[in-house]
């Protein structure tokens, strides 16, 4: 929703039962979906910049970050 007086964007709550940071159903040990509009706008609202895959993986353990980084590089996403 957009506040027409200020132009501010307000996110509606995401569905219950999905990740409350990215609105996607994923294992909590996996990265957030960096392409999720919900995640992008929530992150931007908190940090004033758009998120990267590195941000989406920040909560993951080193093994998961390493595996995801390798795969994202093969796909040209990092």
BAKE-42373 format. One record per residue: residue number from 0; x, y, z of N, C-alpha, C, O in turn. Coordinates in steps of 0.05 Angstrom, whole numbers, always signed. Layout:
BEGIN
<site NUM, <X, Y, Z>, <X, Y, Z>, <X, Y, Z>, <X, Y, Z>>,
...
END
This chain:
BEGIN
<site 0, <+17, -23, +0>, <+0, +0, +0>, <+18, +25, +0>, <+39, +25, +12>>,
<site 1, <+9, +46, -13>, <+24, +71, -14>, <+7, +92, +0>, <-16, +96, -6>>,
<site 2, <+20, +107, +18>, <+8, +130, +31>, <+9, +153, +11>, <+30, +163, +4>>,
<site 3, <-14, +161, +1>, <-15, +182, -20>, <-6, +209, -10>, <+2, +226, -27>>,
<site 4, <-6, +214, +16>, <+3, +240, +26>, <+33, +242, +27>, <+44, +263, +21>>,
<site 5, <+46, +221, +34>, <+75, +222, +37>, <+90, +206, +16>, <+114, +209, +12>>,
<site 6, <+76, +188, +2>, <+89, +171, -18>, <+103, +147, -6>, <+116, +131, -20>>,
<site 7, <+101, +144, +21>, <+113, +121, +35>, <+99, +95, +27>, <+75, +94, +22>>,
<site 8, <+115, +74, +26>, <+104, +48, +20>, <+101, +32, +46>, <+119, +32, +63>>,
<site 9, <+79, +20, +49>, <+74, +3, +73>, <+69, -25, +64>, <+52, -30, +47>>,
<site 10, <+84, -44, +75>, <+80, -72, +69>, <+58, -84, +86>, <+56, -79, +110>>,
<site 11, <+41, -99, +73>, <+21, -114, +88>, <+35, -138, +99>, <+55, -147, +88>>,
<site 12, <+26, -149, +121>, <+39, -173, +132>, <+38, -196, +112>, <+19, -199, +96>>,
<site 13, <+59, -212, +112>, <+59, -235, +94>, <+42, -258, +107>, <+34, -256, +130>>,
<site 14, <+37, -278, +91>, <+20, -300, +100>, <+33, -314, +124>, <+57, -316, +126>>,
<site 15, <+16, -325, +142>, <+27, -341, +164>, <+39, -367, +152>, <+30, -377, +132>>,
<site 16, <+59, -377, +165>, <+71, -402, +157>, <+93, -400, +137>, <+105, -420, +129>>,
<site 17, <+99, -375, +128>, <+122, -371, +110>, <+142, -354, +125>, <+137, -343, +146>>,
<site 18, <+166, -352, +114>, <+187, -336, +126>, <+177, -307, +128>, <+168, -295, +108>>,
<site 19, <+179, -296, +152>, <+168, -269, +156>, <+187, -247, +146>, <+181, -224, +147>>,
<site 20, <+211, -255, +137>, <+230, -236, +125>, <+227, -234, +95>, <+231, -212, +83>>,
<site 21, <+220, -256, +81>, <+219, -256, +52>, <+193, -266, +41>, <+189, -265, +16>>,
<site 22, <+175, -274, +57>, <+148, -284, +49>, <+149, -308, +31>, <+131, -312, +14>>,
<site 23, <+170, -324, +34>, <+173, -349, +19>, <+175, -373, +38>, <+186, -370, +59>>,
<site 24, <+164, -395, +30>, <+166, -419, +46>, <+193, -433, +41>, <+196, -447, +20>>,
<site 25, <+212, -429, +59>, <+238, -441, +56>, <+248, -450, +84>, <+239, -440, +104>>,
<site 26, <+266, -469, +84>, <+278, -479, +108>, <+292, -455, +122>, <+306, -440, +108>>,
<site 27, <+289, -452, +148>, <+302, -429, +162>, <+332, -429, +159>, <+345, -408, +164>>,
<site 28, <+345, -452, +153>, <+374, -452, +150>, <+383, -443, +122>, <+406, -439, +117>>,
<site 29, <+364, -440, +103>, <+370, -431, +76>, <+368, -401, +74>, <+355, -388, +91>>,
<site 30, <+380, -389, +53>, <+378, -360, +50>, <+350, -351, +45>, <+333, -366, +35>>,
<site 31, <+346, -325, +51>, <+320, -313, +42>, <+321, -311, +12>, <+342, -313, +0>>,
<site 32, <+298, -307, +0>, <+296, -304, -29>, <+302, -275, -35>, <+285, -257, -31>>,
<site 33, <+326, -269, -45>, <+334, -242, -51>, <+318, -229, -73>, <+318, -205, -77>>,
<site 34, <+303, -245, -89>, <+287, -235, -111>, <+258, -230, -102>, <+242, -219, -118>>,
<site 35, <+251, -237, -78>, <+224, -232, -68>, <+220, -202, -64>, <+236, -189, -50>>,
<site 36, <+199, -191, -76>, <+193, -163, -73>, <+188, -156, -43>, <+196, -135, -34>>,
<site 37, <+175, -174, -29>, <+171, -170, -1>, <+198, -166, +14>, <+201, -147, +29>>,
<site 38, <+217, -184, +9>, <+243, -182, +21>, <+257, -157, +13>, <+269, -143, +30>>,
<site 39, <+256, -150, -13>, <+270, -126, -22>, <+260, -101, -9>, <+276, -85, +0>>,
<site 40, <+234, -98, -8>, <+223, -74, +4>, <+226, -73, +35>, <+230, -52, +46>>,
<site 41, <+223, -96, +47>, <+227, -97, +76>, <+256, -90, +83>, <+262, -75, +102>>,
<site 42, <+275, -101, +68>, <+304, -96, +72>, <+310, -66, +67>, <+323, -53, +83>>,
<site 43, <+299, -56, +45>, <+303, -27, +38>, <+293, -9, +60>, <+305, +11, +68>>,
<site 44, <+270, -16, +71>, <+258, +0, +92>, <+275, +0, +117>, <+276, +20, +132>>,
<site 45, <+289, -22, +122>, <+306, -24, +146>, <+333, -13, +142>, <+345, -1, +161>>,
<site 46, <+345, -15, +118>, <+373, -8, +114>, <+378, +14, +94>, <+401, +23, +91>>,
<site 47, <+357, +23, +80>, <+360, +45, +61>, <+375, +37, +35>, <+385, +55, +21>>,
<site 48, <+377, +12, +30>, <+390, +2, +5>, <+377, -24, -3>, <+365, -37, +14>>,
<site 49, <+381, -32, -28>, <+369, -57, -37>, <+387, -80, -29>, <+411, -78, -28>>,
<site 50, <+375, -103, -22>, <+391, -126, -13>, <+405, -140, -36>, <+397, -138, -59>>,
<site 51, <+425, -155, -28>, <+440, -172, -47>, <+436, -201, -37>, <+425, -206, -16>>,
<site 52, <+446, -220, -53>, <+445, -247, -44>, <+463, -251, -20>, <+457, -268, -3>>,
<site 53, <+484, -236, -18>, <+501, -237, +6>, <+485, -230, +31>, <+487, -243, +52>>,
<site 54, <+468, -209, +29>, <+451, -202, +51>, <+431, -224, +57>, <+426, -230, +81>>,
<site 55, <+420, -236, +36>, <+400, -258, +40>, <+412, -282, +53>, <+398, -298, +66>>,
<site 56, <+439, -286, +51>, <+452, -309, +62>, <+465, -303, +90>, <+476, -321, +102>>,
<site 57, <+463, -278, +99>, <+478, -269, +123>, <+472, -286, +147>, <+489, -290, +164>>,
<site 58, <+448, -296, +150>, <+440, -312, +174>, <+448, -341, +172>, <+445, -356, +191>>,
<site 59, <+458, -350, +148>, <+464, -378, +144>, <+492, -386, +155>, <+509, -368, +159>>,
<site 60, <+495, -411, +160>, <+522, -421, +169>, <+541, -420, +146>, <+533, -417, +123>>,
<site 61, <+567, -422, +152>, <+588, -420, +132>, <+585, -440, +109>, <+590, -434, +86>>,
<site 62, <+578, -465, +116>, <+575, -486, +96>, <+553, -479, +76>, <+557, -482, +52>>,
<site 63, <+531, -469, +86>, <+508, -461, +68>, <+516, -437, +51>, <+511, -437, +27>>,
<site 64, <+529, -417, +63>, <+538, -394, +48>, <+557, -402, +26>, <+555, -392, +3>>,
<site 65, <+576, -420, +32>, <+595, -429, +12>, <+581, -443, -11>, <+587, -437, -35>>,
<site 66, <+563, -461, -5>, <+549, -475, -26>, <+532, -457, -43>, <+532, -458, -68>>,
<site 67, <+517, -439, -31>, <+500, -420, -46>, <+517, -401, -62>, <+510, -394, -85>>,
<site 68, <+539, -391, -51>, <+557, -373, -65>, <+567, -386, -91>, <+567, -374, -112>>,
<site 69, <+576, -411, -89>, <+586, -425, -112>, <+564, -428, -133>, <+570, -423, -157>>,
<site 70, <+541, -436, -125>, <+519, -439, -144>, <+510, -413, -157>, <+506, -412, -181>>,
<site 71, <+509, -392, -141>, <+501, -366, -152>, <+522, -356, -172>, <+515, -343, -191>>,
<site 72, <+547, -361, -166>, <+568, -353, -185>, <+566, -368, -212>, <+570, -356, -233>>,
<site 73, <+559, -394, -211>, <+556, -409, -236>, <+532, -398, -252>, <+532, -401, -277>>,
<site 74, <+513, -386, -239>, <+490, -375, -253>, <+493, -346, -259>, <+474, -333, -270>>,
<site 75, <+516, -334, -252>, <+521, -306, -258>, <+506, -287, -241>, <+501, -263, -248>>,
<site 76, <+498, -296, -217>, <+482, -279, -199>, <+500, -265, -178>, <+491, -247, -163>>,
<site 77, <+525, -273, -177>, <+545, -260, -158>, <+569, -251, -174>, <+587, -240, -163>>,
END
